[in-house]
Amino acid sequence: MSLFSKDNMIMDLKATTQKEVMQEFAELAQKNGHAKDADNLYKDLLAREEESTTGFGNGVAIPHTKSKEILEAGVFFARSSNLIEWQSLDDKPVNTWISLMIPVDQADVHLKLLAKLSRQLMHQDFIAILKNGTQEEVFEAIQNILIS
C-alpha cells in the first residue's frame, strides 16, 4: 500500500460541516486499508482539531492525527464546492484538505510530512493546483512533495 494514491482522493466532497469532513476522511482511510476503525479514527481527528486549528488559510486545511487506529501511514486529499467553517488562521472557510494519518509510533514521519506540506502552502501556484487542478494534476503536485 502506498502513502498516497488516487484512491485516497475525493475530488467533489459532499460534506457540509467540519465533522462530516473528518468522518469522510476516517471512512476513506478504513476503506483503503490504512485504518482499523473509522469511528475511533474520527474521534482522534476531532481531538487533534480541538488542540488547535489545522486551517492554514487560503481555504486549505491539513487535518492530521497520530492514531493507534492507523495500520499504515496515509495521505488523503479532498476538495469541495462547499465552503466549510474551520476556524482557520485567516478566519475564512475551507474547501480543500490534505489529511495526514500516521501510526503513533511514527512521529518522525508525521512531522516531516506536515513540514513539507505546510511549506508548500506558502506558494500560490501550489494552492491554485489544489483548488482548480484535475485529479491527475493534484495527485502529481502532492506526490512530488512527498517524494522530495
ROLODREN-290008 format. One record per atom (N, C-alpha, C): residue number from 1; chain; atom name; x, y, z. Coordinates in Angstrom, 1 decimal. Atoms other than C-alpha are relative to their C-alpha. Last residue first. Layout:
BEGIN
ATOM  i  ch  at  u  v  w
ATOM  NUM  A  CA  X  Y  Z
...
This chain:
BEGIN
ATOM  i  ch  at  u  v  w
ATOM  148  A  N  -1.2  -0.9  0.0
ATOM  148  A  CA  11.2  15.2  -2.4
ATOM  148  A  C  0.8  0.0  1.3
ATOM  147  A  N  -1.2  0.7  0.4
ATOM  147  A  CA  8.9  12.2  -2.6
ATOM  147  A  C  1.3  0.8  0.0
ATOM  146  A  N  -0.2  1.1  -0.9
ATOM  146  A  CA  6.0  13.7  -0.6
ATOM  146  A  C  1.3  -0.8  -0.3
ATOM  145  A  N  -0.4  -0.5  -1.3
ATOM  145  A  CA  6.2  17.0  -2.4
ATOM  145  A  C  0.4  -1.2  0.9
ATOM  144  A  N  -1.4  -0.6  0.2
ATOM  144  A  CA  6.2  15.4  -5.9
ATOM  144  A  C  0.5  0.6  1.3
ATOM  143  A  N  -1.0  1.1  0.0
ATOM  143  A  CA  3.2  13.2  -4.8
ATOM  143  A  C  1.4  0.6  -0.1
ATOM  142  A  N  -0.2  0.5  -1.4
ATOM  142  A  CA  1.2  16.3  -3.8
ATOM  142  A  C  1.1  -1.1  0.0
ATOM  141  A  N  -0.5  -1.1  -0.9
ATOM  141  A  CA  1.7  18.1  -7.1
ATOM  141  A  C  0.3  -0.5  1.4
ATOM  140  A  N  -1.4  -0.3  0.4
ATOM  140  A  CA  1.3  14.9  -9.2
ATOM  140  A  C  0.6  1.0  0.9
ATOM  139  A  N  -0.8  1.2  -0.4
ATOM  139  A  CA  -2.0  13.9  -7.5
ATOM  139  A  C  1.5  0.3  -0.2
ATOM  138  A  N  0.0  -0.1  -1.5
ATOM  138  A  CA  -3.4  17.5  -7.8
ATOM  138  A  C  0.9  -1.2  0.5
ATOM  137  A  N  -0.9  -1.1  -0.3
ATOM  137  A  CA  -2.5  17.5  -11.6
ATOM  137  A  C  0.2  0.1  1.5
ATOM  136  A  N  -1.4  0.3  0.4
ATOM  136  A  CA  -4.0  14.0  -12.1
ATOM  136  A  C  1.0  1.1  0.4
ATOM  135  A  N  -0.5  1.0  -1.0
ATOM  135  A  CA  -7.2  14.9  -10.2
ATOM  135  A  C  1.5  -0.4  -0.3
ATOM  134  A  N  0.7  1.3  0.2
ATOM  134  A  CA  -7.6  18.0  -12.3
ATOM  134  A  C  0.6  -1.0  1.0
ATOM  133  A  N  -0.6  1.0  0.9
ATOM  133  A  CA  -6.4  21.3  -10.9
ATOM  133  A  C  -0.8  -1.3  -0.2
ATOM  132  A  N  0.6  0.0  1.3
ATOM  132  A  CA  -8.5  24.1  -9.5
ATOM  132  A  C  0.5  -1.1  -1.0
ATOM  131  A  N  1.3  -0.5  0.1
ATOM  131  A  CA  -8.1  24.2  -5.8
ATOM  131  A  C  -0.7  -0.2  -1.3
ATOM  130  A  N  0.9  0.8  -1.0
ATOM  130  A  CA  -5.1  22.0  -5.2
ATOM  130  A  C  -1.4  0.4  -0.3
ATOM  129  A  N  0.2  1.4  0.5
ATOM  129  A  CA  -3.4  23.4  -8.4
ATOM  129  A  C  -0.9  -0.8  0.9
ATOM  128  A  N  0.9  0.0  1.2
ATOM  128  A  CA  -4.1  27.0  -7.3
ATOM  128  A  C  -0.2  -1.4  -0.6
ATOM  127  A  N  1.4  -0.2  -0.5
ATOM  127  A  CA  -2.7  26.3  -3.8
ATOM  127  A  C  -0.9  0.0  -1.2
ATOM  126  A  N  0.4  1.3  -0.6
ATOM  126  A  CA  0.6  25.0  -5.4
ATOM  126  A  C  -1.5  0.1  0.5
ATOM  125  A  N  0.2  1.0  1.1
ATOM  125  A  CA  0.8  28.1  -7.6
ATOM  125  A  C  -0.4  -1.3  0.5
ATOM  124  A  N  1.3  -0.2  0.7
ATOM  124  A  CA  0.1  30.4  -4.6
ATOM  124  A  C  -0.2  -1.0  -1.1
ATOM  123  A  N  -0.1  -0.3  1.5
ATOM  123  A  CA  3.1  29.1  -2.7
ATOM  123  A  C  -1.4  0.0  -0.7
ATOM  122  A  N  -0.5  -1.3  0.2
ATOM  122  A  CA  3.1  29.4  1.1
ATOM  122  A  C  0.0  0.4  -1.5
ATOM  121  A  N  1.2  -0.9  -0.1
ATOM  121  A  CA  1.0  26.3  1.3
ATOM  121  A  C  0.4  1.4  0.0
ATOM  120  A  N  0.6  -0.2  1.3
ATOM  120  A  CA  4.1  24.4  0.1
ATOM  120  A  C  -1.2  0.9  0.0
ATOM  119  A  N  -0.9  -1.0  0.7
ATOM  119  A  CA  5.8  24.9  3.5
ATOM  119  A  C  -0.6  0.3  -1.4
ATOM  118  A  N  0.3  -1.4  -0.5
ATOM  118  A  CA  2.8  23.3  5.2
ATOM  118  A  C  0.9  1.0  -0.7
ATOM  117  A  N  1.3  -0.5  0.6
ATOM  117  A  CA  3.1  20.2  3.0
ATOM  117  A  C  -0.2  1.4  0.4
ATOM  116  A  N  -0.1  -0.1  1.5
ATOM  116  A  CA  6.8  19.5  3.7
ATOM  116  A  C  -1.2  0.6  -0.6
ATOM  115  A  N  -0.9  -1.1  0.4
ATOM  115  A  CA  6.5  20.3  7.4
ATOM  115  A  C  0.1  0.2  -1.5
ATOM  114  A  N  0.7  -1.3  -0.3
ATOM  114  A  CA  3.5  18.1  7.9
ATOM  114  A  C  0.8  1.2  -0.4
ATOM  113  A  N  1.0  -0.2  1.0
ATOM  113  A  CA  5.2  15.2  6.1
ATOM  113  A  C  -0.7  1.3  0.2
ATOM  112  A  N  -0.6  -0.3  1.3
ATOM  112  A  CA  8.3  15.5  8.2
ATOM  112  A  C  -1.0  0.3  -1.1
ATOM  111  A  N  -0.5  -1.3  0.0
ATOM  111  A  CA  6.4  15.8  11.5
ATOM  111  A  C  0.7  0.4  -1.4
ATOM  110  A  N  1.0  -1.0  -0.2
ATOM  110  A  CA  4.3  12.8  10.9
ATOM  110  A  C  0.5  1.4  -0.2
ATOM  109  A  N  0.7  -0.1  1.3
ATOM  109  A  CA  7.1  10.7  9.6
ATOM  109  A  C  -1.0  1.0  0.0
ATOM  108  A  N  -1.0  -0.7  0.9
ATOM  108  A  CA  9.1  11.5  12.8
ATOM  108  A  C  -0.6  0.1  -1.4
ATOM  107  A  N  0.0  -1.4  -0.2
ATOM  107  A  CA  6.1  10.6  15.0
ATOM  107  A  C  0.9  0.8  -1.0
ATOM  106  A  N  -0.7  -0.6  1.1
ATOM  106  A  CA  5.9  7.1  13.5
ATOM  106  A  C  -0.1  1.6  0.1
ATOM  105  A  N  -1.5  0.2  -0.1
ATOM  105  A  CA  5.0  5.1  16.6
ATOM  105  A  C  0.8  0.6  -1.1
ATOM  104  A  N  -0.6  -0.7  -1.1
ATOM  104  A  CA  1.5  6.6  16.8
ATOM  104  A  C  1.5  -0.2  0.2
ATOM  103  A  N  0.0  0.8  -1.2
ATOM  103  A  CA  0.6  5.4  13.3
ATOM  103  A  C  0.7  0.7  1.1
ATOM  102  A  N  -1.3  0.7  -0.3
ATOM  102  A  CA  0.1  8.3  10.9
ATOM  102  A  C  -0.1  -0.9  1.2
ATOM  101  A  N  0.3  0.9  -1.1
ATOM  101  A  CA  -2.9  9.9  9.3
ATOM  101  A  C  1.1  -1.0  0.1
ATOM  100  A  N  -1.1  1.0  -0.4
ATOM  100  A  CA  -2.3  13.0  7.3
ATOM  100  A  C  -0.4  -0.9  1.1
ATOM  99  A  N  0.0  0.6  -1.3
ATOM  99  A  CA  -5.1  14.9  5.6
ATOM  99  A  C  1.1  -1.0  0.2
ATOM  98  A  N  -1.0  1.1  0.1
ATOM  98  A  CA  -4.8  17.3  2.7
ATOM  98  A  C  0.1  -0.5  1.4
ATOM  97  A  N  -0.7  0.6  -1.1
ATOM  97  A  CA  -7.9  19.5  2.5
ATOM  97  A  C  1.0  -1.0  -0.4
ATOM  96  A  N  -1.1  0.8  0.5
ATOM  96  A  CA  -9.6  22.0  0.2
ATOM  96  A  C  0.8  -0.6  1.2
ATOM  95  A  N  0.6  0.9  0.9
ATOM  95  A  CA  -12.9  23.8  0.8
ATOM  95  A  C  1.0  -0.9  -0.6
ATOM  94  A  N  -1.0  0.9  0.7
ATOM  94  A  CA  -12.1  25.9  3.9
ATOM  94  A  C  -0.8  -0.9  -1.0
ATOM  93  A  N  0.4  1.4  0.1
ATOM  93  A  CA  -13.9  28.9  5.4
ATOM  93  A  C  1.0  -0.8  -0.9
ATOM  92  A  N  0.8  0.3  1.2
ATOM  92  A  CA  -12.1  32.1  6.3
ATOM  92  A  C  -0.3  -1.5  -0.1
ATOM  91  A  N  1.4  -0.1  -0.3
ATOM  91  A  CA  -10.9  33.2  9.8
ATOM  91  A  C  -0.9  -0.2  -1.3
ATOM  90  A  N  0.4  -1.3  0.6
ATOM  90  A  CA  -7.3  33.7  8.5
ATOM  90  A  C  -1.5  0.2  0.1
ATOM  89  A  N  -0.8  -1.1  -0.4
ATOM  89  A  CA  -5.9  31.1  10.9
ATOM  89  A  C  -0.4  1.3  -0.6
ATOM  88  A  N  -1.3  -0.1  0.6
ATOM  88  A  CA  -8.8  28.8  10.1
ATOM  88  A  C  0.8  1.2  0.6
ATOM  87  A  N  -0.7  -0.8  -0.9
ATOM  87  A  CA  -11.8  28.4  12.4
ATOM  87  A  C  1.5  0.1  -0.4
ATOM  86  A  N  -1.1  0.8  -0.6
ATOM  86  A  CA  -12.9  25.6  10.1
ATOM  86  A  C  0.7  0.7  1.1
ATOM  85  A  N  -0.6  -0.7  -1.1
ATOM  85  A  CA  -16.3  26.8  8.6
ATOM  85  A  C  1.1  -0.9  0.7
ATOM  84  A  N  0.3  0.6  -1.3
ATOM  84  A  CA  -16.9  24.9  5.4
ATOM  84  A  C  0.7  0.8  1.1
ATOM  83  A  N  -0.9  -0.7  -0.9
ATOM  83  A  CA  -17.2  26.4  1.9
ATOM  83  A  C  -0.4  -0.4  1.5
ATOM  82  A  N  0.6  -0.6  -1.2
ATOM  82  A  CA  -19.0  23.8  -0.2
ATOM  82  A  C  1.2  0.7  0.8
ATOM  81  A  N  0.5  -1.3  0.5
ATOM  81  A  CA  -17.6  23.2  -3.8
ATOM  81  A  C  -0.7  0.7  1.2
ATOM  80  A  N  1.4  -0.2  0.0
ATOM  80  A  CA  -15.4  20.6  -2.2
ATOM  80  A  C  -0.5  1.3  -0.6
ATOM  79  A  N  0.4  -1.3  0.4
ATOM  79  A  CA  -11.9  19.2  -2.4
ATOM  79  A  C  -1.5  0.1  -0.1
ATOM  78  A  N  1.4  -0.2  0.4
ATOM  78  A  CA  -10.4  16.2  -0.7
ATOM  78  A  C  -0.2  1.5  -0.4
ATOM  77  A  N  0.3  -1.3  0.5
ATOM  77  A  CA  -6.9  14.8  -0.3
ATOM  77  A  C  -1.5  0.0  -0.3
ATOM  76  A  N  1.3  0.0  0.6
ATOM  76  A  CA  -5.5  11.9  1.8
ATOM  76  A  C  -0.3  1.4  -0.5
ATOM  75  A  N  0.2  -1.4  0.4
ATOM  75  A  CA  -2.0  11.0  2.9
ATOM  75  A  C  -1.3  0.0  -0.8
ATOM  74  A  N  0.7  -0.4  1.2
ATOM  74  A  CA  -1.6  7.7  4.6
ATOM  74  A  C  -0.2  1.4  -0.1
ATOM  73  A  N  0.1  -1.5  0.2
ATOM  73  A  CA  0.6  6.0  7.2
ATOM  73  A  C  -0.7  0.2  -1.4
ATOM  72  A  N  -1.1  -0.4  0.9
ATOM  72  A  CA  -0.1  2.2  7.7
ATOM  72  A  C  -0.2  1.5  -0.3
ATOM  71  A  N  -0.8  1.1  0.3
ATOM  71  A  CA  -2.2  0.5  10.3
ATOM  71  A  C  1.2  0.3  -0.8
ATOM  70  A  N  -0.7  0.0  1.3
ATOM  70  A  CA  -3.7  3.6  11.7
ATOM  70  A  C  0.9  -1.2  -0.1
ATOM  69  A  N  0.9  0.6  1.0
ATOM  69  A  CA  -6.2  3.1  14.6
ATOM  69  A  C  0.7  -0.2  -1.3
ATOM  68  A  N  -0.2  1.4  -0.1
ATOM  68  A  CA  -3.4  3.7  17.2
ATOM  68  A  C  -0.9  -0.7  -1.0
ATOM  67  A  N  1.0  0.8  -0.6
ATOM  67  A  CA  -3.5  7.3  16.0
ATOM  67  A  C  0.3  -1.5  0.0
ATOM  66  A  N  -0.8  1.3  -0.2
ATOM  66  A  CA  -1.2  10.1  15.0
ATOM  66  A  C  -1.0  -0.8  0.8
ATOM  65  A  N  -0.1  0.7  -1.3
ATOM  65  A  CA  -3.5  12.7  13.6
ATOM  65  A  C  1.0  -1.1  0.0
ATOM  64  A  N  -1.0  1.1  -0.1
ATOM  64  A  CA  -3.9  15.2  10.8
ATOM  64  A  C  -0.1  -0.6  1.4
ATOM  63  A  N  0.3  0.8  -1.2
ATOM  63  A  CA  -6.3  17.8  9.4
ATOM  63  A  C  0.9  -1.2  0.1
ATOM  62  A  N  -0.7  1.3  -0.1
ATOM  62  A  CA  -4.4  19.9  6.9
ATOM  62  A  C  -0.3  -0.7  1.3
ATOM  61  A  N  -0.3  0.5  -1.4
ATOM  61  A  CA  -6.6  22.8  6.0
ATOM  61  A  C  0.7  -1.3  -0.2
ATOM  60  A  N  -0.6  1.3  0.0
ATOM  60  A  CA  -6.9  25.0  2.8
ATOM  60  A  C  0.3  -0.4  1.5
ATOM  59  A  N  0.9  1.0  0.2
ATOM  59  A  CA  -9.2  27.9  2.1
ATOM  59  A  C  0.5  -1.4  0.1
ATOM  58  A  N  0.2  0.2  1.4
ATOM  58  A  CA  -6.4  30.4  1.7
ATOM  58  A  C  -1.0  -1.1  -0.3
ATOM  57  A  N  0.3  -1.2  0.8
ATOM  57  A  CA  -5.6  29.9  5.3
ATOM  57  A  C  -0.1  -0.3  -1.4
ATOM  56  A  N  -1.2  -0.8  0.2
ATOM  56  A  CA  -3.8  27.2  7.4
ATOM  56  A  C  -0.4  1.4  -0.6
ATOM  55  A  N  0.3  -0.9  1.1
ATOM  55  A  CA  -6.9  25.5  8.9
ATOM  55  A  C  1.1  1.0  -0.2
ATOM  54  A  N  -0.8  0.5  1.1
ATOM  54  A  CA  -5.5  22.8  11.1
ATOM  54  A  C  -0.2  0.8  -1.2
ATOM  53  A  N  0.5  0.1  1.3
ATOM  53  A  CA  -6.9  24.6  14.2
ATOM  53  A  C  1.0  -0.6  -1.0
ATOM  52  A  N  -0.1  -1.2  0.8
ATOM  52  A  CA  -5.6  23.9  17.6
ATOM  52  A  C  -0.4  -0.3  -1.4
ATOM  51  A  N  -1.2  -0.5  -0.5
ATOM  51  A  CA  -6.0  21.2  20.3
ATOM  51  A  C  0.3  1.4  -0.6
ATOM  50  A  N  0.3  -0.8  -1.2
ATOM  50  A  CA  -9.6  20.7  19.3
ATOM  50  A  C  1.2  0.6  0.7
ATOM  49  A  N  0.5  -1.3  0.5
ATOM  49  A  CA  -8.5  19.6  15.8
ATOM  49  A  C  -0.4  0.9  1.2
ATOM  48  A  N  -1.2  -0.8  0.5
ATOM  48  A  CA  -6.4  16.8  17.3
ATOM  48  A  C  -0.5  1.4  -0.4
ATOM  47  A  N  -0.8  -0.3  -1.2
ATOM  47  A  CA  -9.4  15.5  19.3
ATOM  47  A  C  1.2  0.9  -0.4
ATOM  46  A  N  0.7  -1.0  -0.7
ATOM  46  A  CA  -11.6  15.6  16.1
ATOM  46  A  C  0.8  0.5  1.2
ATOM  45  A  N  -0.1  -1.2  0.8
ATOM  45  A  CA  -9.1  13.6  14.2
ATOM  45  A  C  -0.6  1.2  0.7
ATOM  44  A  N  -1.4  -0.5  0.0
ATOM  44  A  CA  -8.8  11.1  17.0
ATOM  44  A  C  0.2  1.2  -0.8
ATOM  43  A  N  -0.2  -0.6  -1.4
ATOM  43  A  CA  -12.6  10.7  17.3
ATOM  43  A  C  1.4  0.6  0.1
ATOM  42  A  N  0.8  -1.3  0.1
ATOM  42  A  CA  -12.8  10.1  13.5
ATOM  42  A  C  0.2  0.7  1.3
ATOM  41  A  N  -0.9  -0.9  0.8
ATOM  41  A  CA  -10.1  7.4  13.9
ATOM  41  A  C  -0.6  1.4  -0.1
ATOM  40  A  N  -1.1  -0.4  -0.9
ATOM  40  A  CA  -12.2  5.7  16.6
ATOM  40  A  C  0.9  1.0  -0.7
ATOM  39  A  N  0.6  -0.8  -1.1
ATOM  39  A  CA  -15.2  5.7  14.3
ATOM  39  A  C  1.0  0.5  1.0
ATOM  38  A  N  0.3  -1.4  0.5
ATOM  38  A  CA  -13.2  4.6  11.2
ATOM  38  A  C  -0.6  0.9  1.2
ATOM  37  A  N  1.4  -0.4  -0.4
ATOM  37  A  CA  -11.8  1.5  12.9
ATOM  37  A  C  -0.2  1.5  -0.3
ATOM  36  A  N  0.8  1.1  -0.5
ATOM  36  A  CA  -8.7  -0.4  11.6
ATOM  36  A  C  -1.5  0.4  0.2
ATOM  35  A  N  0.5  -0.1  -1.4
ATOM  35  A  CA  -7.1  2.3  9.4
ATOM  35  A  C  -0.9  -1.2  0.4
ATOM  34  A  N  -0.9  -0.7  -0.9
ATOM  34  A  CA  -5.0  2.4  6.3
ATOM  34  A  C  -0.3  0.0  1.4
ATOM  33  A  N  -0.9  0.8  -0.7
ATOM  33  A  CA  -6.8  -0.3  4.4
ATOM  33  A  C  1.0  0.7  0.9
ATOM  32  A  N  -1.2  0.3  0.8
ATOM  32  A  CA  -8.5  1.8  1.7
ATOM  32  A  C  1.1  -0.7  0.8
ATOM  31  A  N  0.3  0.7  1.2
ATOM  31  A  CA  -11.9  1.6  3.3
ATOM  31  A  C  1.2  -0.4  -0.8
ATOM  30  A  N  0.3  1.4  -0.3
ATOM  30  A  CA  -10.5  2.5  6.7
ATOM  30  A  C  -0.3  -0.8  -1.3
ATOM  29  A  N  -1.2  0.7  -0.5
ATOM  29  A  CA  -8.8  5.6  5.5
ATOM  29  A  C  -0.3  -1.5  0.3
ATOM  28  A  N  -0.9  0.2  1.2
ATOM  28  A  CA  -11.8  6.6  3.4
ATOM  28  A  C  1.2  -0.8  0.4
ATOM  27  A  N  0.6  1.1  0.8
ATOM  27  A  CA  -14.1  6.2  6.4
ATOM  27  A  C  0.9  -0.4  -1.2
ATOM  26  A  N  -0.1  1.2  -0.8
ATOM  26  A  CA  -11.8  8.4  8.6
ATOM  26  A  C  -0.5  -1.2  -0.8
ATOM  25  A  N  -1.4  0.4  0.0
ATOM  25  A  CA  -11.5  11.0  5.8
ATOM  25  A  C  0.2  -1.3  0.8
ATOM  24  A  N  -0.3  0.5  1.3
ATOM  24  A  CA  -15.3  11.1  5.4
ATOM  24  A  C  1.4  -0.5  -0.1
ATOM  23  A  N  0.6  1.3  0.1
ATOM  23  A  CA  -15.9  11.4  9.1
ATOM  23  A  C  0.4  -0.6  -1.4
ATOM  22  A  N  -0.9  1.0  -0.7
ATOM  22  A  CA  -13.4  14.3  9.3
ATOM  22  A  C  -0.6  -1.4  -0.1
ATOM  21  A  N  -1.2  0.2  0.8
ATOM  21  A  CA  -15.3  16.1  6.5
ATOM  21  A  C  0.9  -1.0  0.7
ATOM  20  A  N  0.2  0.9  1.2
ATOM  20  A  CA  -18.6  15.4  8.2
ATOM  20  A  C  1.3  -0.2  -0.8
ATOM  19  A  N  0.1  1.4  -0.5
ATOM  19  A  CA  -17.3  16.9  11.5
ATOM  19  A  C  -0.2  -1.0  -1.2
ATOM  18  A  N  -1.4  0.5  -0.3
ATOM  18  A  CA  -16.1  20.1  9.7
ATOM  18  A  C  -0.1  -1.5  0.5
ATOM  17  A  N  -0.5  -0.4  -1.3
ATOM  17  A  CA  -19.6  20.5  8.2
ATOM  17  A  C  1.4  -0.5  0.2
ATOM  16  A  N  0.3  -1.4  -0.2
ATOM  16  A  CA  -21.1  20.4  4.7
ATOM  16  A  C  0.4  0.6  1.4
ATOM  15  A  N  0.2  -0.4  -1.4
ATOM  15  A  CA  -19.7  17.2  3.4
ATOM  15  A  C  -0.3  1.5  0.0
ATOM  14  A  N  1.4  -0.5  -0.3
ATOM  14  A  CA  -20.3  16.4  -0.3
ATOM  14  A  C  -0.2  0.5  1.4
ATOM  13  A  N  0.5  0.4  -1.3
ATOM  13  A  CA  -16.6  16.0  -1.3
ATOM  13  A  C  -1.3  0.7  0.3
ATOM  12  A  N  1.2  -0.8  -0.2
ATOM  12  A  CA  -16.0  16.5  -5.0
ATOM  12  A  C  -0.7  -0.4  1.3
ATOM  11  A  N  0.0  -1.3  0.8
ATOM  11  A  CA  -12.5  15.5  -5.9
ATOM  11  A  C  -1.2  0.8  0.2
ATOM  10  A  N  1.5  -0.2  0.3
ATOM  10  A  CA  -12.2  12.8  -3.2
ATOM  10  A  C  0.0  1.4  -0.6
ATOM  9  A  N  0.4  -1.3  0.4
ATOM  9  A  CA  -8.6  11.4  -3.2
ATOM  9  A  C  -1.5  0.1  -0.2
ATOM  8  A  N  0.1  -0.8  -1.2
ATOM  8  A  CA  -7.1  8.5  -1.4
ATOM  8  A  C  -0.4  1.4  -0.2
ATOM  7  A  N  1.1  0.5  -0.8
ATOM  7  A  CA  -7.9  6.1  -4.3
ATOM  7  A  C  -0.1  0.8  1.3
ATOM  6  A  N  1.2  -0.7  0.5
ATOM  6  A  CA  -5.6  8.4  -6.4
ATOM  6  A  C  -1.2  -0.5  0.8
ATOM  5  A  N  0.4  0.5  1.3
ATOM  5  A  CA  -2.7  7.2  -4.2
ATOM  5  A  C  -1.3  0.7  -0.4
ATOM  4  A  N  1.0  -0.8  0.7
ATOM  4  A  CA  -0.7  8.4  -1.3
ATOM  4  A  C  -0.3  -0.6  -1.3
ATOM  3  A  N  0.3  -1.1  -0.9
ATOM  3  A  CA  1.4  6.5  1.3
ATOM  3  A  C  -1.1  0.9  -0.6
ATOM  2  A  N  -0.8  -1.2  0.1
ATOM  2  A  CA  1.4  3.4  -0.9
ATOM  2  A  C  -0.5  1.1  1.0
ATOM  1  A  N  0.9  -1.2  0.0
ATOM  1  A  CA  0.0  0.0  0.0
ATOM  1  A  C  0.9  1.2  0.0
